[in-house]
Amino acid sequence: MSSSTEFDSLLRKGKKVASSLVLTQCSKLQDKHESPLLSQFCDFLLDPRKNISDNEIIDWLRWIISVGMTPEEFATEGKYLAFIHCLLCLHHLKDTIRRLPVALSGQQISWPTDAGLVEYPHGHDFNMFRSQAGGACDCGDASVMKESGFCVRHEPKPNETKPQPPRDLLCVAKAIMPRMFLRLVIQLRRNSPDCLKEVDGFITSILNHLTEMGAAMRKVICEVMTDPKVYSSLVNNCDSTDLEITDMLVERRASYLLAKRRMNNFNPPSSFHNFCSVCHRDRCVIKAFDKDFNHTTFVEELLFWTVVYEFPQKLVCFLLNMLPDADYKEAFAEAFVYHYSRISMMLATFRNGDDGITHSNKPSAHDLLSNCVVHVSVQLFSNENLVAKLCEQQHLLHVIIASLRATIEGTEERERNDGILVKSMMQDSKLNKHKVVKCDHYIMKKHSYWPLVSDLNNILTHLPVANLFMSKCDLIELWLEFIMCFQAMNLNEREMNLHVEYENDSYYAAFSAELEICATPMWTLISHLKDTSSAAMTKQLVLHTQRCLDKWFVLLPFTEKDVPHAYQATFHIPLHRYYAIFLHHGVQHQGLKLHEMLPSDEAKLKLYLAHPLQVQISFAEIMCGLWVRNGLQMKGQAMTYIQCHFCNSLVDPDMFLIQQCASLLSPDWFIQTTLERFHVWEWLSLSHTNDERDFHGEFLESDQVMPMLEYALTFLAMLFSLRTNLGMDEETIVRQEMVTLLAMSDRTHSQLTDLLPEKCGTSQNKEFESTLQEIADYRGPTLESGGNLSQGMFSPKPEIWEQEYDPLHVFLRAVHRRDFQSSIDRFSQYVRQSGKLKDKISHPWPPFRIPKDPDTNKFLDPRKLLYSKVLHGVLFTILYKALHVCEVTEQVLSLTVFLLEMALAYPCPNEQSLARKMTGLTRSNSTVSDQKYGDWFHGDSILENMNTLVETVVINKKVSNSVVEEMEVDFNTTDDDDDDDDNYTEYMSEEEDSSGQQVSDFEIEPAPQTPQLPSSTVHLALPAPPTDRSDMQIVPSTQNNVESSGTSSRQSLIVSDGASTHSAPVVEPSGSGSQSISNNIMVPFIPSAIRTYFRRNDSKLQRRKV
């Protein structure tokens, strides 16, 4: 039948007759030749000049394929339905989806509710969400979930005993399918948004209708879509008997070639070639980066148009609907990797209007596009075997990392993508050669990178892929070079004069980038490093991170002699955190030796320490109001730094790195450096002995000194006592975090689960429920006065307050200072209610706890730093000033005493005898300089230094012009002549302490095997206060001896201005009694001296330690 007259006659006979004739002809030819009748029908129905989604044309196609039956009969043929049962159901835009977490770290499966109407996964913990881009559920995909878990609509495998479909059933479909896809491609080559409506109708009405028939029809479709011969024989032929059609085909082909040229792509920079092991020095041989890419199958070109049209929903869903076919899935995945670099450029350059932050709940166009891309990639990259093959053959890891780098760093084709890197202004901007991301760029603000990061994290959840990444040095170098772009991003310059007019909110983008780009892949990799078998990979990661850090220091440039800029602040040092976390994990879990991976030379240790320490100082400055002119966004940064979703990735590794580096450095150097950089060193000088309200330092005002001193001492206390990364197991850490949360406030179950610090979703708290029962009491829901039902709450058990409540850890985790204060108030309430504090007015000091010993077989003990002459001199000075110079806050005093208590409880590393007793005072050098604490004491032992007499302190004139003053106190005096209240004794007398018992209110319980405290006959040396200048007469000093027999004697603290040294005579104050001024207040026990301070301010205020 060749004439048009005969064909028109056949059309008039009806669709059923035409379908039967086509079937007869196709059955006889048996795929050897094309059916002439079918070819005529294709030319007529699939004419590119006609509307592709015309209902009459769609109906004709469905009848032709139905092989003599009606379309309904063909679709519902019972004996073949069981065989062609659906293996994967589709979910569309705004469908409700259940997502189930699976055992693999970071992996999840999706489950549409319509599949669940028959049988959804009872007993599983699933989350429901509204699909934003469509996709496919994973039920039926044995590579993602076990076959035993398939629902009744998704049987595991076709049963081989079921009858095979007759050959004639699908012969017409096999013959017509190539022409149908050719028509679809020609329509898409119009490259016009208007054609999408027609394409959507064609896909919905005919292609999806065919795929719903099941696996047999789907197999036919997939074979056509993945056959290169079928594609090349059709799309490259523009010849037609109709010249109008020929011209149209030529025009459409030109449009297709133009679209390929216009699609954004990039050539990896030359630096990529240097690192990439699969690239040559002059060019990249990875197929995905080919400048001129050629399509060889229908699936490749359809995916190309999917990218061009920005992932239209109908086309995406059709392509995903074929994924149950293994051969198609592999071909589609290869095509996706082939186009991956183009997709990344599309996401990076897609802007769609205003770049500003929208306040609407409706997802932006960019978010919808990103979701569409991820819904495609997640279906492909959840299959471990497939992803491993893509990484080996298509270099998927290299492609994703290169695409991420091109998004951030830009490409060599500068007219297309300049990147978002800018010159870093850290330290000396003129010398700095480092480039850092621009956080206020729309790529950072709109998170244009997140689909790429999501794909990287997804494939890294597969052990073979993670092992490939960590075993290839080129991939590690590529990644760490990329991470370096985020080192010191969002650098803040402190405003000194006027308040900023516009507060930049770019810090949101900075913290999101560090968490998503830097931290999440790191934790995903760590989840695979479980034992000694992978220790070599961990060590390699640590060494590569060290090299990258060294390179960054060179680019700044920054040496061990440099100090971070005091007026700059950044919370982002991801390279340091990579180094700290991999170092800790290797030592804690994989048997690596700490000394093999920490720098051995002092210079490099100081380098690695500098910036994590600066982050702590910046945090303290912000919380103390030094950055107030920069706006509230600075406080937002500080609060985000310790927030529960960030703390495991930010503050915890920072503190761990400081602990380990500082433990290998000189304690005196570290303590002095810390206090200098906290800007309180100047205040600690003895030259500042007048009204502290008049204090004006080089960096701090008078009202800023105490808050900064509090933060400095708190930092030191946390540094010595934190054990989170010093050998604690995961269960103990979770318990500590739960106690901390409950100490701040009573919590609901959901609040506890949401607020527990996490490692980017990789940790699973298996012991959560049992731990909660051990530490908390549950208070059931109650009906409030307004008729509302309040939720049930958990509160700490009484023994938790006594045994496990740790104020320092609460301080570390308290986003708001009021959270920390709330925990202190709740503790005070507990001790009153339990009868442990009878005084209803006074407030107990925080119950700071002597820390447990860390695992010293693996890690260094930071308490070594407690044995520092500088630290002892600083604590000495604080106590002296608290007693005699100025008011010092309770927090400073409590921390000072706690540091002393820790020093007493921790055995001196150089002490051979733990129970060595002292029998008398020791002398420092006859003359020592102010704040030269190394000269004040002979050794590092806290017991010796508490018993050392400092005779003369020389003050530099440049520091102070104050008049020289003499201070003497009678050793045996029991009165405080400067105080109006004579009803109490200022210092503990020898008679009070002769029994060897300590005052119960101030008892400090030493740890086992600690040095014994000095007896009551051994005096501790604290200088007395200066008397009023007007009562002073300067005379030469004549008193130079100390009687150690315990008899009354007088000594002078001789303070010199650096030019001459003087001593003052004893000045008898008016009134009864006498006061002797000396350089040493003889105090048998430190808390007794502290008690004096409180009695001076409030006779009822005493310290009671619970």
NORRA-V102320 format. One record per backbone hydrogen bond with DSSP energy under -0.5 kcal/mol. NH is the residue of the N-H (numbers start at 1). CO is the residue of the C=O. If there is no record, write none. Layout:
NH;CO, NH;CO
This chain:
7;3, 8;4, 9;5, 10;6, 11;7, 12;8, 13;9, 14;10, 14;11, 18;14, 19;15, 20;16, 21;17, 22;18, 23;19, 24;20, 25;21, 26;22, 27;23, 28;24, 29;25, 30;26, 31;26, 32;29, 39;35, 40;36, 41;37, 42;38, 43;39, 44;40, 45;41, 46;42, 47;44, 50;47, 54;51, 58;54, 59;55, 60;56, 61;57, 62;58, 63;59, 64;60, 65;61, 66;62, 66;63, 67;64, 68;63, 69;66, 74;70, 75;71, 76;72, 77;74, 80;77, 81;77, 81;78, 82;78, 84;80, 85;82, 91;135, 94;131, 95;92, 97;129, 98;111, 99;97, 99;127, 100;98, 100;109, 101;125, 102;107, 107;104, 109;100, 111;98, 113;96, 116;112, 117;113, 118;115, 119;115, 120;116, 122;120, 124;121, 126;124, 127;99, 129;97, 131;95, 131;129, 135;91, 137;89, 138;110, 139;110, 141;138, 142;140, 144;141, 145;141, 149;146, 150;147, 154;151, 162;159, 169;166, 170;166, 170;167, 171;167, 172;168, 174;170, 175;171, 176;172, 177;173, 178;174, 180;176, 181;177, 182;178, 183;179, 184;180, 185;181, 186;182, 187;183, 188;184, 189;185, 190;187, 191;188, 195;192, 196;193, 197;194, 198;194, 199;195, 200;196, 201;197, 202;198, 203;199, 204;200, 205;201, 206;202, 207;202, 208;203, 210;206, 211;207, 212;208, 213;210, 214;211, 218;214, 219;215, 220;216, 221;217, 222;218, 223;219, 224;220, 225;221, 226;222, 227;223, 227;224, 228;226, 231;227, 232;228, 233;229, 234;230, 234;231, 235;231, 236;232, 237;234, 238;236, 243;241, 246;242, 247;243, 248;244, 249;245, 250;246, 251;247, 252;248, 253;249, 254;250, 255;251, 256;252, 257;253, 258;254, 259;255, 260;256, 261;257, 262;258, 263;259, 268;266, 272;269, 273;269, 274;270, 275;271, 276;272, 279;276, 280;283, 289;286, 290;287, 293;291, 299;225, 301;297, 302;298, 303;299, 304;300, 305;301, 306;302, 307;303, 308;304, 309;305, 310;307, 311;306, 316;312, 317;313, 318;314, 319;315, 320;316, 321;317, 322;318, 322;319, 323;320, 325;322, 326;324, 329;325, 330;326, 331;327, 332;328, 333;329, 334;330, 335;331, 336;332, 337;333, 338;334, 339;335, 340;337, 343;339, 344;340, 345;341, 346;342, 347;343, 348;344, 349;345, 350;346, 368;364, 369;365, 370;366, 371;367, 372;368, 373;369, 374;370, 375;371, 376;372, 377;373, 378;374, 379;376, 380;376, 381;377, 382;378, 383;380, 384;382, 387;383, 388;384, 389;385, 390;386, 391;387, 392;388, 393;389, 394;389, 394;390, 396;390, 399;395, 400;396, 401;397, 402;398, 403;399, 404;400, 405;401, 406;402, 407;403, 408;404, 409;405, 410;405, 410;406, 411;417, 412;267, 414;412, 416;413, 417;413, 420;408, 422;436, 424;434, 429;427, 431;428, 432;428, 433;555, 434;555, 436;422, 437;485, 438;420, 439;437, 441;438, 444;441, 445;441, 446;442, 447;444, 448;443, 449;443, 450;447, 452;449, 453;449, 454;450, 455;451, 456;452, 457;453, 458;454, 459;455, 460;456, 461;457, 461;458, 462;459, 463;461, 466;462, 467;463, 468;464, 469;465, 470;466, 471;467, 472;468, 472;469, 473;471, 476;472, 477;473, 478;474, 479;475, 480;476, 481;477, 482;478, 483;479, 484;480, 485;482, 486;483, 487;484, 488;572, 489;486, 490;437, 492;569, 494;492, 494;567, 500;629, 504;502, 508;505, 510;506, 511;507, 512;508, 513;509, 514;510, 515;511, 516;512, 517;513, 518;513, 519;514, 520;515, 522;518, 523;519, 524;520, 525;521, 526;522, 527;523, 528;525, 529;525, 529;526, 530;528, 534;531, 535;532, 538;534, 539;535, 540;536, 541;537, 542;538, 543;539, 544;540, 545;541, 546;542, 547;543, 548;544, 549;545, 550;546, 551;547, 552;548, 553;549, 554;550, 555;551, 556;552, 557;553, 558;553, 562;559, 568;565, 569;492, 573;571, 576;573, 577;573, 578;574, 579;575, 580;576, 581;577, 582;578, 583;579, 584;580, 585;581, 586;582, 587;583, 588;584, 589;585, 590;585, 590;586, 592;586, 596;593, 597;593, 597;594, 598;594, 605;601, 606;602, 607;603, 608;604, 609;605, 610;606, 611;607, 612;608, 613;609, 614;610, 615;611, 616;612, 617;613, 618;614, 619;615, 620;616, 621;617, 622;618, 623;619, 624;620, 625;622, 626;621, 627;621, 628;625, 630;627, 631;628, 634;631, 635;631, 636;632, 637;633, 638;634, 639;635, 640;636, 641;637, 642;638, 642;639, 643;640, 646;643, 647;643, 649;646, 650;646, 651;641, 652;647, 654;650, 655;651, 656;652, 657;653, 658;654, 659;655, 660;656, 661;657, 662;658, 663;659, 664;660, 664;661, 665;662, 670;666, 671;667, 672;668, 673;669, 674;670, 675;671, 676;672, 677;673, 678;674, 679;676, 680;675, 681;675, 684;680, 685;682, 688;685, 689;687, 694;691, 695;692, 697;700, 702;695, 704;701, 705;701, 705;702, 706;702, 708;704, 709;705, 710;706, 711;707, 712;708, 713;709, 714;710, 715;711, 716;712, 717;713, 718;714, 719;715, 720;716, 721;717, 722;718, 726;723, 728;723, 733;729, 734;730, 735;731, 736;732, 737;733, 738;734, 739;735, 740;736, 741;737, 742;738, 743;739, 744;740, 745;741, 747;794, 752;748, 753;749, 754;750, 755;751, 756;752, 758;644, 760;758, 762;759, 765;763, 766;764, 768;765, 771;767, 772;768, 773;769, 774;770, 775;771, 776;772, 777;795, 779;793, 780;778, 782;790, 784;782, 784;788, 787;784, 790;782, 790;788, 793;779, 794;747, 795;777, 797;775, 800;797, 801;797, 802;798, 803;799, 804;800, 805;800, 807;805, 810;806, 811;807, 812;808, 813;809, 814;810, 815;813, 819;816, 820;816, 821;817, 822;818, 823;819, 824;820, 825;821, 826;822, 827;823, 828;824, 829;825, 830;826, 831;827, 832;828, 833;829, 834;830, 835;832, 836;831, 837;831, 840;838, 848;846, 855;726, 856;854, 858;855, 859;855, 862;860, 864;861, 865;862, 866;863, 867;864, 868;866, 872;868, 873;869, 874;870, 875;871, 876;872, 877;873, 878;874, 879;875, 880;876, 881;877, 882;878, 883;879, 884;880, 885;881, 886;881, 893;889, 894;890, 895;891, 896;892, 897;893, 898;894, 899;895, 900;896, 901;897, 902;898, 903;899, 904;900, 905;901, 906;902, 907;905, 911;908, 912;910, 914;912, 916;913, 922;947, 924;949, 925;935, 928;952, 930;954, 932;929, 933;931, 935;932, 936;932, 937;933, 945;941, 946;942, 947;943, 947;944, 948;945, 949;922, 950;948, 951;925, 951;949, 953;1054, 954;928, 955;953, 955;1056, 957;1057, 959;956, 960;956, 968;1077, 969;1077, 971;1049, 973;970, 977;975, 979;976, 982;980, 986;974, 993;989, 994;990, 994;991, 996;993, 1002;999, 1003;1000, 1005;1003, 1006;1004, 1010;1007, 1018;1015, 1019;1017, 1020;1083, 1021;946, 1022;1020, 1022;1081, 1024;1078, 1027;966, 1031;1028, 1032;1029, 1035;1033, 1035;1063, 1040;1038, 1044;1042, 1046;1043, 1053;967, 1054;951, 1054;1052, 1055;965, 1055;1053, 1056;953, 1056;1054, 1057;1060, 1063;1035, 1065;1033, 1068;1066, 1069;1067, 1078;1076, 1081;1022, 1082;1080, 1083;1020, 1083;1081, 1084;1082, 1088;1085, 1089;1085, 1089;1086, 1090;1086, 1091;1087, 1092;1088, 1093;1089, 1094;1090, 1095;1091, 1096;1092, 1097;1093, 1098;1094, 1101;1098, 1102;1100, 1104;1102, 1105;1001, 1106;1104
